[in-house]
């Protein structure tokens, strides 16, 4: 039997199964292209930005800005675009951006989950409807005759929808698990790259803040001493008894 004949013999459930298979296939193709672009360039982007951050933060910012078409580029650019943030703000920018990017990476998972759940049920529904249609034509006097063989053939054809539903669900489930594994791997990549960038920034920020803190107390001391010098009242001369003659 060709595909058209199989589709016709599968019963009314084959039409929604066809729609689910097209929907699932479109999501799978889009996600495969998405992950191919990410995994092909991600490591190079991370290495270049972290290497530049060791010596030149402005250069690292420019590299991250040019890589904003990738999730890892947007993730690393989020704290770098801020103007001298403190370490806590730096980490907050990394965490908030990571949540947004990981949520975007999970696009399409709900569609695949729906296909995985609905496809076997629709296949089973088609089989039940086919069995009802086939068993309705059975008569006790036809058992063991050629007409009963036709009913058996109809029952076998009604199982096509169940097989089709299982095939759609199995393929969708396989790619669903694959995409989930990619997301888990991205969590590790984001965590490692973000931690290394934060460590480099804390070292730089700690050095600059130490210089400021070491200079500030000396300035305050000079100002306090100078101000206190002006606040010392002049010593008043003690007047003795008036001994001038009248």
Long-range contacts (C-beta under 8 A, 24 or more apart in sequence): 6-160, 9-157, 9-160, 10-126, 10-157, 10-160, 10-161, 10-164, 11-126, 11-129, 11-130, 11-158, 11-160, 11-161, 12-126, 12-129, 13-122, 13-123, 13-125, 13-126, 13-127, 13-129, 13-161, 13-165, 14-126, 14-160, 14-161, 14-164, 16-118, 16-122, 17-119, 17-122, 17-123, 17-126, 17-161, 17-164, 17-165, 17-168, 20-115, 20-118, 20-119, 20-122, 20-168, 21-115, 21-119, 21-168, 23-111, 23-115, 24-111, 24-112, 24-115, 24-168, 24-171, 24-172, 27-108, 27-111, 27-112, 28-112, 28-171, 28-172, 28-175, 30-108, 31-107, 31-108, 31-175, 31-179, 32-175, 34-105, 35-179, 35-182, 37-70, 38-70, 38-71, 38-72, 38-186, 39-182, 41-67, 41-70, 42-70, 42-72, 42-189, 45-70, 45-72, 45-73, 45-76, 46-72, 46-76, 46-189, 46-193, 49-73, 49-76, 49-197, 50-193, 50-196, 50-197, 50-200, 53-197, 53-200, 53-201, 54-200, 57-201, 57-204, 71-101, 71-104, 71-105, 71-186, 72-189, 72-190, 72-193, 74-101, 75-101, 75-190, 75-193, 75-194, 76-193, 76-194, 76-197, 79-197, 79-201, 84-205, 86-205, 87-198, 87-201, 87-202, 87-205, 90-198, 90-201, 90-205, 91-198, 94-194, 94-197, 94-198, 98-190, 98-194, 101-186, 101-190, 102-183, 102-186, 102-187, 102-190, 105-182, 105-183, 105-186, 106-183, 108-179, 109-176, 109-179, 109-180, 112-172, 112-173, 112-175, 112-176, 112-179, 113-176, 115-168, 115-169, 115-172, 116-169, 116-172, 116-173, 116-176, 119-165, 119-166, 119-168, 119-169, 119-172, 120-162, 120-165, 120-166, 120-169, 121-165, 122-161, 122-165, 123-161, 123-162, 123-163, 123-164, 123-165, 123-166, 123-168, 124-161, 124-162, 124-165, 125-161, 126-158, 126-160, 126-161, 126-162, 126-164, 126-165, 127-158, 127-159, 127-161, 127-162, 129-158, 130-154, 130-155, 130-157, 130-158, 130-159, 130-161, 131-155, 131-158, 133-158, 134-158
